[in-house]
């Protein structure tokens, strides 16, 4: 609720406290960041310097576990982010390498994890060897 209204500063997408602001080439990123900081100051909040990233859409950016990028042909592309994929791999590896668990138990534990991950990323482009689960 504290952030309600922040989307009126500039075109953006927000999920809870995670936000992406869409700038046009002529937009001044520093001025927009100033407006955002002023908005946050009134609420006793600050912009997180380590989580703030100004980048071109063609360079790509991560948001909510997805990596978004505008391709050279101008079409957008989304894939699971590298960080999100690595988290999945660690969860799977911990279960698979657990020598105490029987194979059937491992399969039972892995099934909801894999299904949940695939369901969350069902609208992402999943071709390529990295996502062949």
DOKEGU-785651 format. One record per atom (N, C-alpha, C): residue number from 0; residue in one letter; x, y, z. Coordinates in pm, whole numbers. Example, Ala and Ser with C-alpha at 12.3 -4.5 7.8 and 13.67 -1.06 7.14 Angstrom:
2
(0 A (1319 -569 780))
(0 A (1230 -450 780))
(0 A (1320 -330 780))
(1 S (1285 -225 708))
(1 S (1367 -106 714))
(1 S (1290 3 787))
This chain:
133
(0 X (82 -119 0))
(0 X (0 0 0))
(0 X (86 126 0))
(1 X (203 118 64))
(1 X (289 236 72))
(1 X (335 281 -66))
(2 X (341 191 -160))
(2 X (389 225 -295))
(2 X (276 256 -393))
(3 X (152 244 -349))
(3 X (41 276 -439))
(3 X (54 420 -487))
(4 X (47 437 -617))
(4 X (62 568 -678))
(4 X (196 589 -745))
(5 X (293 506 -713))
(5 X (426 522 -774))
(5 X (421 499 -925))
(6 X (325 418 -968))
(6 X (313 390 -1111))
(6 X (268 514 -1190))
(7 X (219 617 -1121))
(7 X (179 741 -1187))
(7 X (298 830 -1224))
(8 X (415 800 -1169))
(8 X (535 880 -1196))
(8 X (580 860 -1340))
(9 X (580 736 -1385))
(9 X (628 703 -1519))
(9 X (573 565 -1555))
(10 X (554 535 -1686))
(10 X (505 401 -1722))
(10 X (591 291 -1660))
(11 X (523 196 -1596))
(11 X (596 94 -1521))
(11 X (512 -31 -1501))
(12 X (578 -132 -1448))
(12 X (514 -254 -1403))
(12 X (562 -277 -1262))
(13 X (469 -313 -1173))
(13 X (507 -333 -1034))
(13 X (442 -459 -981))
(14 X (519 -535 -905))
(14 X (468 -648 -829))
(14 X (522 -631 -689))
(15 X (436 -596 -595))
(15 X (475 -563 -457))
(15 X (578 -451 -461))
(16 X (701 -477 -413))
(16 X (803 -372 -412))
(16 X (899 -380 -531))
(17 X (879 -478 -618))
(17 X (963 -493 -737))
(17 X (901 -415 -853))
(18 X (981 -331 -918))
(18 X (929 -245 -1024))
(18 X (1024 -239 -1142))
(19 X (965 -218 -1259))
(19 X (1040 -191 -1381))
(19 X (976 -66 -1442))
(20 X (1058 35 -1467))
(20 X (1012 157 -1533))
(20 X (1061 154 -1677))
(21 X (971 184 -1769))
(21 X (1003 180 -1912))
(21 X (1033 320 -1961))
(22 X (1156 340 -2004))
(22 X (1199 471 -2053))
(22 X (1215 469 -2204))
(23 X (1182 580 -2264))
(23 X (1207 598 -2407))
(23 X (1347 656 -2421))
(24 X (1405 649 -2540))
(24 X (1542 699 -2557))
(24 X (1562 844 -2511))
(25 X (1461 928 -2523))
(25 X (1475 1069 -2485))
(25 X (1448 1095 -2337))
(26 X (1399 995 -2264))
(26 X (1372 1012 -2121))
(26 X (1502 1025 -2043))
(27 X (1498 1107 -1940))
(27 X (1613 1126 -1853))
(27 X (1599 1035 -1731))
(28 X (1677 929 -1728))
(28 X (1667 830 -1620))
(28 X (1694 892 -1483))
(29 X (1791 982 -1475))
(29 X (1825 1044 -1346))
(29 X (1708 1127 -1291))
(30 X (1640 1199 -1378))
(30 X (1525 1280 -1334))
(30 X (1411 1191 -1286))
(31 X (1391 1081 -1356))
(31 X (1285 988 -1315))
(31 X (1321 924 -1182))
(32 X (1447 887 -1163))
(32 X (1492 832 -1034))
(32 X (1473 934 -922))
(33 X (1498 1062 -951))
(33 X (1477 1168 -852))
(33 X (1330 1174 -811))
(34 X (1240 1168 -908))
(34 X (1096 1171 -878))
(34 X (1056 1052 -793))
(35 X (1112 936 -826))
(35 X (1082 815 -750))
(35 X (1133 830 -606))
(36 X (1256 884 -592))
(36 X (1312 902 -458))
(36 X (1229 1002 -377))
(37 X (1182 1108 -441))
(37 X (1095 1205 -372))
(37 X (967 1138 -323))
(38 X (910 1054 -407))
(38 X (791 978 -371))
(38 X (819 890 -249))
(39 X (935 823 -253))
(39 X (972 733 -143))
(39 X (1007 809 -16))
(40 X (1073 926 -30))
(40 X (1110 1009 86))
(40 X (988 1040 171))
(41 X (877 1073 108))
(41 X (753 1106 180))
(41 X (704 989 263))
(42 X (749 871 229))
(42 X (705 750 299))
(42 X (815 689 386))
(43 X (927 762 398))
(43 X (1038 714 479))
(43 X (1112 597 417))
(44 X (1114 590 285))
(44 X (1177 479 215))
(44 X (1287 531 123))
(45 X (1370 439 73))
(45 X (1478 474 -19))
(45 X (1484 376 -134))
(46 X (1547 420 -243))
(46 X (1576 332 -355))
(46 X (1694 244 -315))
(47 X (1684 116 -342))
(47 X (1795 24 -315))
(47 X (1898 36 -426))
(48 X (2015 89 -393))
(48 X (2120 110 -493))
(48 X (2166 -22 -556))
(49 X (2177 -128 -476))
(49 X (2226 -254 -532))
(49 X (2120 -326 -617))
(50 X (1993 -291 -600))
(50 X (1888 -354 -679))
(50 X (1844 -267 -797))
(51 X (1895 -145 -806))
(51 X (1857 -54 -914))
(51 X (1952 -69 -1030))
(52 X (1895 -86 -1147))
(52 X (1974 -109 -1267))
(52 X (1911 -32 -1383))
(53 X (1988 53 -1447))
(53 X (1941 124 -1565))
(53 X (2006 56 -1684))
(54 X (1923 1 -1771))
(54 X (1974 -74 -1886))
(54 X (1881 -59 -2004))
(55 X (1932 -86 -2121))
(55 X (1849 -87 -2240))
(55 X (1778 -222 -2250))
(56 X (1657 -221 -2304))
(56 X (1580 -345 -2317))
(56 X (1652 -444 -2408))
(57 X (1733 -394 -2500))
(57 X (1807 -485 -2589))
(57 X (1921 -555 -2514))
(58 X (1964 -497 -2401))
(58 X (2067 -561 -2318))
(58 X (2005 -666 -2227))
(59 X (1877 -652 -2199))
(59 X (1805 -746 -2115))
(59 X (1810 -711 -1967))
(60 X (1710 -761 -1894))
(60 X (1703 -738 -1749))
(60 X (1623 -851 -1686))
(61 X (1648 -876 -1558))
(61 X (1576 -977 -1482))
(61 X (1466 -912 -1401))
(62 X (1350 -980 -1395))
(62 X (1237 -931 -1317))
(62 X (1151 -1051 -1278))
(63 X (1134 -1073 -1149))
(63 X (1051 -1178 -1094))
(63 X (1086 -1317 -1146))
(64 X (1216 -1344 -1158))
(64 X (1262 -1476 -1199))
(64 X (1268 -1497 -1349))
(65 X (1236 -1393 -1425))
(65 X (1242 -1402 -1571))
(65 X (1349 -1307 -1622))
(66 X (1405 -1341 -1738))
(66 X (1498 -1252 -1807))
(66 X (1428 -1201 -1932))
(67 X (1412 -1068 -1939))
(67 X (1345 -1006 -2052))
(67 X (1449 -939 -2141))
(68 X (1426 -950 -2271))
(68 X (1519 -889 -2365))
(68 X (1445 -861 -2495))
(69 X (1476 -747 -2557))
(69 X (1424 -718 -2690))
(69 X (1531 -763 -2788))
(70 X (1492 -851 -2878))
(70 X (1586 -908 -2975))
(70 X (1616 -808 -3086))
(71 X (1715 -838 -3166))
(71 X (1755 -751 -3276))
(71 X (1641 -726 -3374))
(72 X (1550 -823 -3388))
(72 X (1438 -807 -3479))
(72 X (1324 -724 -3417))
(73 X (1344 -676 -3293))
(73 X (1246 -592 -3226))
(73 X (1143 -668 -3145))
(74 X (1146 -801 -3150))
(74 X (1049 -881 -3075))
(74 X (1100 -907 -2934))
(75 X (1011 -900 -2836))
(75 X (1052 -929 -2699))
(75 X (1068 -1080 -2678))
(76 X (1155 -1115 -2585))
(76 X (1179 -1255 -2552))
(76 X (1195 -1265 -2402))
(77 X (1135 -1366 -2343))
(77 X (1152 -1390 -2200))
(77 X (1192 -1535 -2177))
(78 X (1285 -1553 -2087))
(78 X (1333 -1685 -2048))
(78 X (1348 -1683 -1896))
(79 X (1350 -1800 -1833))
(79 X (1380 -1799 -1689))
(79 X (1518 -1735 -1667))
(80 X (1529 -1655 -1562))
(80 X (1658 -1590 -1535))
(80 X (1761 -1694 -1492))
(81 X (1886 -1660 -1513))
(81 X (1996 -1750 -1475))
(81 X (1990 -1781 -1325))
(82 X (1966 -1679 -1244))
(82 X (1959 -1697 -1098))
(82 X (1844 -1791 -1061))
(83 X (1729 -1773 -1123))
(83 X (1614 -1857 -1095))
(83 X (1641 -2001 -1134))
(84 X (1704 -2020 -1249))
(84 X (1739 -2155 -1297))
(84 X (1840 -2222 -1203))
(85 X (1938 -2146 -1156))
(85 X (2038 -2203 -1065))
(85 X (1976 -2244 -931))
(86 X (1879 -2166 -883))
(86 X (1808 -2204 -759))
(86 X (1736 -2337 -778))
(87 X (1672 -2353 -893))
(87 X (1604 -2479 -922))
(87 X (1705 -2594 -925))
(88 X (1815 -2573 -995))
(88 X (1918 -2679 -1004))
(88 X (1968 -2720 -866))
(89 X (1990 -2624 -776))
(89 X (2038 -2656 -642))
(89 X (1935 -2738 -564))
(90 X (1806 -2702 -576))
(90 X (1700 -2778 -508))
(90 X (1697 -2922 -559))
(91 X (1701 -2935 -693))
(91 X (1695 -3068 -754))
(91 X (1817 -3149 -715))
(92 X (1933 -3088 -721))
(92 X (2057 -3158 -689))
(92 X (2058 -3206 -544))
(93 X (2007 -3125 -453))
(93 X (2003 -3164 -312))
(93 X (1918 -3289 -291))
(94 X (1808 -3298 -364))
(94 X (1722 -3416 -351))
(94 X (1785 -3536 -420))
(95 X (1833 -3519 -540))
(95 X (1892 -3629 -617))
(95 X (2014 -3687 -546))
(96 X (2096 -3603 -487))
(96 X (2219 -3649 -422))
(96 X (2199 -3695 -278))
(97 X (2077 -3693 -228))
(97 X (2048 -3738 -92))
(97 X (2045 -3891 -91))
(98 X (2149 -3950 -38))
(98 X (2162 -4096 -41))
(98 X (2067 -4166 56))
(99 X (2008 -4094 147))
(99 X (1915 -4153 243))
(99 X (1780 -4183 179))
(100 X (1743 -4105 79))
(100 X (1612 -4120 17))
(100 X (1609 -4231 -88))
(101 X (1499 -4304 -91))
(101 X (1478 -4406 -193))
(101 X (1442 -4336 -324))
(102 X (1459 -4405 -434))
(102 X (1431 -4347 -567))
(102 X (1287 -4298 -578))
(103 X (1193 -4376 -529))
(103 X (1051 -4338 -536))
(103 X (1025 -4211 -454))
(104 X (1089 -4199 -340))
(104 X (1073 -4081 -256))
(104 X (1132 -3959 -325))
(105 X (1247 -3976 -388))
(105 X (1309 -3866 -463))
(105 X (1214 -3817 -573))
(106 X (1155 -3912 -644))
(106 X (1062 -3876 -753))
(106 X (942 -3800 -699))
(107 X (890 -3844 -584))
(107 X (776 -3774 -522))
(107 X (812 -3632 -481))
(108 X (932 -3615 -430))
(108 X (976 -3482 -387))
(108 X (1007 -3392 -507))
(109 X (1062 -3449 -613))
(109 X (1101 -3371 -731))
(109 X (981 -3327 -815))
(110 X (881 -3411 -824))
(110 X (768 -3384 -912))
(110 X (703 -3247 -891))
(111 X (663 -3211 -767))
(111 X (599 -3080 -751))
(111 X (695 -2963 -774))
(112 X (822 -2984 -747))
(112 X (921 -2877 -769))
(112 X (935 -2848 -918))
(113 X (954 -2955 -997))
(113 X (971 -2940 -1141))
(113 X (842 -2888 -1205))
(114 X (728 -2946 -1167))
(114 X (600 -2903 -1223))
(114 X (572 -2756 -1189))
(115 X (599 -2718 -1067))
(115 X (576 -2579 -1025))
(115 X (664 -2482 -1102))
(116 X (791 -2519 -1118))
(116 X (884 -2433 -1191))
(116 X (842 -2420 -1337))
(117 X (810 -2531 -1400))
(117 X (766 -2529 -1541))
(117 X (635 -2452 -1556))
(118 X (545 -2466 -1461))
(118 X (418 -2394 -1467))
(118 X (440 -2243 -1454))
(119 X (527 -2202 -1361))
(119 X (555 -2060 -1343))
(119 X (615 -1999 -1471))
(120 X (699 -2075 -1538))
(120 X (768 -2026 -1657))
(120 X (702 -2072 -1788))
(121 X (577 -2112 -1783))
(121 X (512 -2168 -1902))
(121 X (504 -2071 -2019))
(122 X (510 -1941 -1993))
(122 X (502 -1845 -2103))
(122 X (640 -1801 -2152))
(123 X (744 -1853 -2091))
(123 X (880 -1822 -2134))
(123 X (920 -1910 -2251))
(124 X (1020 -1864 -2321))
(124 X (1078 -1944 -2429))
(124 X (1169 -2046 -2363))
(125 X (1142 -2173 -2384))
(125 X (1215 -2278 -2314))
(125 X (1299 -2364 -2405))
(126 X (1323 -2322 -2529))
(126 X (1408 -2403 -2615))
(126 X (1553 -2384 -2574))
(127 X (1635 -2476 -2609))
(127 X (1777 -2469 -2571))
(127 X (1810 -2572 -2467))
(128 X (1934 -2612 -2462))
(128 X (1977 -2720 -2373))
(128 X (1965 -2686 -2226))
(129 X (1973 -2557 -2192))
(129 X (1969 -2519 -2051))
(129 X (1836 -2556 -1986))
(130 X (1727 -2558 -2061))
(130 X (1596 -2580 -2002))
(130 X (1537 -2716 -2036))
(131 X (1616 -2809 -2073))
(131 X (1564 -2941 -2111))
(131 X (1552 -3030 -1988))
(132 X (1459 -2996 -1902))
(132 X (1433 -3078 -1782))
(132 X (1331 -3183 -1812))
